[in-house]
């Protein structure tokens, strides 16, 4: 019975473990992303498009990120993805190397989360826009 459980359960355990790790391939982040939430900080605040009365989105190409606020381009900068040690998770994760502060990227299905790497920083959640 134990052998049957191992045979049937092992693929499930491996699949779960592999979806949690960073893997050797960087996440696919190219595309347009609509902002849905920012949360964190010392006070544990949450901001949304409704609470801020603003619409933000990212356009990510193979080497640049374009930031839009209410349809207007507000910033553009080059980036590259690289594995780096996160002080929050104490693991190697995919970092967007774009600025002085460390920002790690996580993607699950159509959701992109950018996590600032400090204990009272913010995480920014985006959803993939239809092309």
Buried (B, 14 or more C-beta within 10 A) or exposed (E): EEEEEEEEEEEEEEEEEEEEEBEEEBBEBEBBBBBBBBEBBEEEEEBBBEEEEEEBBBBBEEEEBBBBEEEEEEEEEEBEBEEBEBEBEEEBBBBBEBEEEBBBBBBEEEEBBBBBBEEEBBBBBBBBEEE
